[in-house]
């Protein structure tokens, strides 16, 4: 029985296939550098015959994923612990207790001389990050809420260096795509496009997204 089980197990294999959307609005990134809290929110007002006649074109959800990452540790829009917040501690100066905090300039100097390898400059408010043993829950919590991403989101770009990557925004739209145009920012300008958005694989009618499911079935060898 053991020999048979080993033979059966040896035939099993796993494959990874990358389905993403370059048009995903949730994972959109500012083309003008690191966004501020209101980057992409305000646009030039437009006139309209309907009340209130002047429309401010607010987009309160502009660059939500990117802002969440760049604000970690420094703004409640991201989080207020770890992230990009610098570590601070108390010291005694002229017999007075004073707060000292790492700075960006100080951190850069530590990078230059190599001392940053053994000195954590960012906020140490999450004790589990410095524990020799850590639970799976703490790992997930730290990765999700306290360590910021420094690369583009996997849901918007290809992460596999082979032919398994499928950009649904390019190759999985069917029957003229069933959505009105949406405005996206490109090089500081608003452009109307018809992208595959974040949850279209479950929210759009099968009539428009069936090619994505066909891809999944074919690549997964499920037929």
C-alpha positions in Angstrom: 0.0 0.0 0.0 2.8 2.4 0.8 4.5 1.8 -2.5 1.2 2.4 -4.4 0.6 5.6 -2.5 4.1 6.9 -3.3 3.5 6.1 -7.0 0.2 7.9 -7.0 1.7 10.9 -5.2 4.6 11.1 -7.7 2.1 11.7 -10.5 0.6 14.7 -8.8 1.9 18.1 -9.8 0.9 21.7 -9.2 0.9 24.5 -11.7 0.4 28.3 -11.3 -1.5 30.4 -13.8 -1.6 34.1 -13.5 -4.9 35.9 -14.2 -4.7 39.7 -13.7 -6.2 42.9 -15.2 -4.0 45.8 -16.3 -7.2 47.9 -16.2 -8.1 47.1 -12.5 -9.2 50.4 -10.9 -8.6 49.2 -7.3 -4.9 48.5 -8.1 -4.4 51.6 -10.2 -1.1 53.4 -9.5 -0.4 57.2 -10.0 1.7 58.0 -12.9 3.0 61.1 -11.1 5.0 59.5 -8.4 4.0 58.7 -4.9 0.4 59.9 -4.3 -0.7 62.2 -1.6 -4.0 61.7 0.3 -6.0 63.6 -2.3 -4.0 62.7 -5.4 -6.5 61.8 -8.2 -9.5 62.9 -6.1 -10.1 66.3 -7.5 -10.4 67.1 -11.2 -11.5 70.2 -13.2 -15.2 70.9 -12.7 -17.5 70.5 -15.6 -20.7 72.2 -16.5 -24.0 70.3 -16.9 -27.6 71.2 -17.5 -28.6 69.1 -14.5 -28.6 70.4 -10.9 -26.1 71.4 -9.4 -25.0 72.5 -12.9 -21.3 72.6 -11.8 -19.9 69.1 -11.1 -16.7 68.8 -9.2 -15.8 65.3 -10.5 -14.6 63.9 -7.2 -13.2 60.4 -7.2 -12.8 59.6 -3.5 -11.6 56.1 -4.3 -8.6 57.2 -6.4 -5.6 54.8 -6.1 -6.9 53.1 -3.0 -4.4 50.2 -3.0 -1.4 52.4 -3.6 -2.4 54.9 -1.0 -2.9 52.2 1.5 0.6 51.0 1.0 2.4 54.4 1.0 0.5 55.6 4.1 1.3 52.6 6.3 2.7 53.8 9.5 2.3 57.5 8.8 -1.4 58.1 8.1 -4.6 56.6 9.3 -5.6 56.0 5.7 -3.0 53.2 5.7 -2.2 52.3 9.3 -0.5 54.0 12.3 2.0 51.2 13.2 5.1 49.9 11.5 5.1 50.7 7.8 7.0 53.8 6.9 6.8 55.3 10.4 10.2 55.9 12.0 11.1 54.3 15.4 11.3 56.7 18.3 12.7 56.2 21.8 13.5 58.2 24.9 16.9 59.4 26.0 18.3 61.7 28.6 19.6 65.0 27.5 20.9 67.5 30.1 19.1 65.4 32.8 15.8 65.8 30.9 13.9 63.0 29.2 13.6 63.7 25.5 12.1 61.8 22.6 14.4 60.9 19.7 13.3 59.6 16.3 15.1 58.3 13.3 14.8 60.5 10.2 14.9 59.8 6.5 18.3 61.4 6.2 19.6 59.3 9.1 18.1 56.1 7.6 19.8 56.9 4.2 23.1 57.4 6.0 22.7 54.1 7.7 22.1 52.5 4.3 25.3 54.0 3.0 27.4 52.7 5.8 25.7 49.4 6.1 24.6 49.9 9.7 20.9 49.6 8.8 21.4 45.8 8.5 21.5 45.5 12.3 19.3 48.5 13.2 15.6 48.6 12.5 14.8 52.3 11.7 11.0 51.9 11.2 8.4 51.8 14.0 8.7 48.7 16.2 5.1 48.9 17.6 4.3 45.4 16.5 6.2 43.2 19.0 5.5 40.0 17.1 7.8 41.3 14.3 10.8 41.0 16.7 9.8 37.6 18.2 11.9 34.5 17.5 8.7 32.5 17.1 5.6 33.8 15.4 2.1 32.4 14.8 0.5 32.1 11.3 -2.0 34.7 12.4 0.7 37.2 13.3 2.5 36.6 10.0 -0.7 37.3 8.0 -1.5 40.4 10.1 2.0 41.8 9.7 2.1 41.3 6.0 -1.3 42.7 5.4 -1.4 45.7 7.8 2.2 46.6 8.8 4.7 45.8 6.0 4.1 48.0 2.9 4.5 46.7 -0.6 7.3 48.2 -2.7 6.2 46.6 -6.0 3.1 46.8 -8.2 0.1 44.6 -7.0 -0.2 41.1 -8.4 -3.8 41.7 -9.5 -2.6 44.3 -12.0 0.6 43.0 -13.5 2.0 39.7 -14.6 4.0 37.9 -11.9 4.9 34.7 -13.7 7.7 34.8 -16.3 6.1 32.3 -18.6 3.1 32.0 -20.9 0.8 31.3 -18.0 0.1 35.0 -17.5 -3.3 36.2 -18.8 -4.2 39.8 -18.9 -8.0 39.7 -18.8 -8.2 43.3 -19.7 -6.6 42.5 -23.1 -7.6 39.0 -24.0 -10.8 38.0 -22.1 -13.4 40.5 -23.1 -16.2 39.1 -25.3 -19.1 40.5 -27.3 -18.0 44.2 -27.3 -17.7 44.3 -23.5 -20.8 45.3 -21.5 -19.8 48.5 -19.8 -19.9 52.2 -20.3 -16.6 54.0 -20.4 -14.8 55.0 -17.2 -12.2 57.8 -16.8 -8.7 56.8 -15.7 -5.6 59.0 -15.2 -2.7 58.6 -17.6 0.2 61.1 -17.5 -1.9 63.6 -15.5 -4.8 63.4 -18.0 -8.2 61.8 -17.8 -8.8 59.2 -20.5 -12.0 57.2 -21.2 -11.4 53.5 -21.3 -13.5 50.3 -21.0 -11.4 48.3 -18.6 -11.8 44.9 -16.9 -12.4 46.1 -13.3 -11.7 44.5 -10.0 -14.6 42.1 -9.6 -15.8 41.7 -13.2 -15.2 38.0 -13.2 -18.2 37.6 -10.8 -20.2 40.8 -11.4 -20.3 40.9 -15.2 -22.7 38.7 -17.2 -21.2 35.4 -18.4 -21.9 36.6 -22.0 -19.0 39.1 -21.6 -16.5 37.1 -19.5 -16.9 33.6 -20.6 -13.5 33.7 -22.3 -11.8 34.1 -18.9 -13.5 30.9 -17.7 -12.5 29.1 -21.0 -8.9 30.1 -20.3 -9.1 28.8 -16.8 -10.5 25.4 -17.9 -8.0 25.0 -20.7 -4.9 26.0 -18.7 -6.0 24.0 -15.7 -6.6 20.9 -17.8 -10.1 20.6 -16.5 -11.6 19.1 -19.6 
